[in-house]
Amino acid sequence: MSFFNKHFFVGMLAGAVALVAIGTIGILLLAAAIQKMVGGAGSMAVVDGGVLMAPPFPTETDSAIGWQLQDLDGNETDLAEISAKVVFVNRWATWCAPCITEMPSIEKLAAELADDDIAFVIVSDESVETVAPFVADKGWDLPIYLAKQVPPIYQSRGIPTTFVLDETRRVVFAHVGSALWDAPTSLDYFDGLLR
């Protein structure tokens, strides 16, 4: 009597099918439980075996707080004291390839909105010895700041991360990941905020 007979293979196949079915049901139940906790129907979906959640749009309580920053010349600035109507805050690092990729489009956006009441605040948590030569080598013409401490409202799961603050200093937009900031839709969005 052979151990590897048809009953063995039928049993293995049935076990594999049951395991996949139980795993799928488990993912769906977990997704439903998390969905209830984080925002109700439509805030989560299972797509291609992965769970996608709706982005956490800001609430009226997401008011920006002060953030002590230092420019590359050593001058101190508090983010809360910047007087522009809209503030574009971008967190980046010299070692972050997506950060470097999106920086030219941020420069183009800043140039496009140069006559508007918007401030660009580009922040790294690295040292001036690391950032200053890197920025000079890239030839970037943006206001670069350094900050060791990141207030909770500006923390994220990754960089680059961009926050847009309105005239009340409320976070009205947050985006994690690189983006094409000088796209027509971006310009339309900022035009709407600046009106």
N, C-alpha and C positions, 0 to 999 in steps of 0.2 A: 504494500500500500504506500503510495507516494504522498508525501506531505504537500507538495505543490500540485494539487489536483484542481478540478473545476470549482469545487466548494470553497477552496482557499481563495481563489481569484474572485469569485462572486462575493465572498465575505469582505475581502479587501476593497473591492469596488463599492460595495454598499457602505462600508465604513467611511470611505473618502467622500462619498456623496453626502452622507449624514454630517460629517465634519464641516463641509462647505455650507450646508444648509444651516447648521447651528451657528456658524460664524457670521453668516449674513443676517440671520435673525438677531443675533447679539448686537451687531453694528447698528441695525435699525432701531432696536430698543434703546441702545445707548444714545443714539442721535435724538430720538424722541424725548428722552429724559433730559438731555442737555438743552434741547430746544425749549422745553417748558421752563427751564431755569433762566435762559438767557434772553427770552423775548417773544415767545409765542410762535404761532404759525408763520411760516415764510422766512424765519430768521436762520434756517439751516436746511441743507440738502445733502443727500448722499449722491455723489457723482463719481462714476467710474471707481467705486470702492473706497473713495475718500470722502471725508466730511468737510463741506464748505460752510462757513458761517458768514452771515451778513456783516459788513464792516461796522464797527462801533461809531456811528455818527455822533458828533458832539451834542451835548445837552446844554441847556441854559446855565447849568452849574459849572461848565467847563471854562471858567474864567482864567485867563492867563495870570500867572503870578510873576513877580520879579525873578530875574535870573542874572546873576553877576557874571559878566563877560569881560574878556580882555582882548583888545585888538592886537595885531602883530607887533605894534610899537609899544605895547605895555600899558596903554590907556584903558582905564576901567569904564565900563558902561553897564547900566542896569536895563534889561529888556523892557521893563515896565515904564521906563522914562523915555523911550523912543517915541517921538511925537507924530510919526506918520499915521495916516488914516488906516492903512492896511500894513501888516507886517508879515513877510514871507520868511519863515524860519526853516533852515535846512540843516540837519545833523549829518555829518559825513566824516570820513577818515582817509588818510593817504593810502592805506592798504586796501581800501574798499573799491574794487573794480567797478561795480554799478554806480557808486558815488562819482567816480571820475568820468564815467561815461555820460552821466546826465548833466554834469557841470556846464558844458558849452550851451546846452539849451536853457539853463538857468541864466547864464550870461546874456543870451539873446532875449529872454523874457525881460530881464532887468533893463536892457538897452531899449526894448520896445516900450517899456513903461517909465522910461527915465523922466518924462515930464509930468508924471502922475505922483500922487501923494502916497507912495508905497516905499517901505524900507525893506531891504534884503539883508538878512542876518544869517550868515553861513558859519556854523559852529562845529568845531572839532574838539575832542577831549584829549588830543595829543599835545606834546610840548611845542613851544615856539621854535625850538631847534629842529624839530621834524617838519613842522607845517610851513614855516616861512620859506625855506629853500625850495620845497616842493611846489608851493604856489608860484614862486618866482620862475621856476623852471617851466611850469605850465603856462605862465603868462596870463593867469586869470585876473580879471579886473572886477572883483567882487569884494564886498566888505567881509573879511574873514575874522572870526573871533575864536577864542579859546575858552573852554570852561571845564573844570575838573568835576564839578558836581552838576548833575542833571536833575532838576525838579521832577517829581512824579508825573506831572502833566505832560512833560516832554520826553518821557521814557517810552521805549518801544521795543519790540522783539527783534529789531534789526535796523540796519542803516543801508542806504540813505532813508531818512525819515523827514518828511516835510509837514510843517504846520502853517496854517494861514490864520492870522488873527485879525478880527475886524476892529473898527474904531473903539469899541468898548473893551477890547483886548480879550474877547471871547474866542476860543478856538472854533472856527467855523468850518475848517477842513483839515484832515490829517491823512497822510498817505505814506505807507511803508513800501519802499522799493523805488527803483529808478523810474523816471517818467520823461516824456517829451514835453517839457514845460513851455516851450514856445509854440505849441500847436494852436491852431485857431480856436479850439474849444477852451484852452487855457486863457487866451487873451479875452475871449468873451466873458469868462467867469470873473476875471479880475476887473474888467470894465464894469461889470454889474456891481461888484463890491465897492468900486471907487466912485460910483455915482451918488 
